[in-house]
């Protein structure tokens, strides 16, 4: 968590809250998060959209 927090310029507590679903992130933060994890943000957004459609 500390390493990811440093990569996105946020404290590790931010990452912890996101991962424990205590805090939601906006699209910009999602893109930064994905880039820091070397993941494609388009795929992450697609996953979120699919999850919201199933509700």
Buried (B, 14 or more C-beta within 10 A) or exposed (E): EEEBBEBBEBEEEBBBBBEEEEEEBEEEBBBBBBEBEEEEBEEBBEEEEEEEEEE
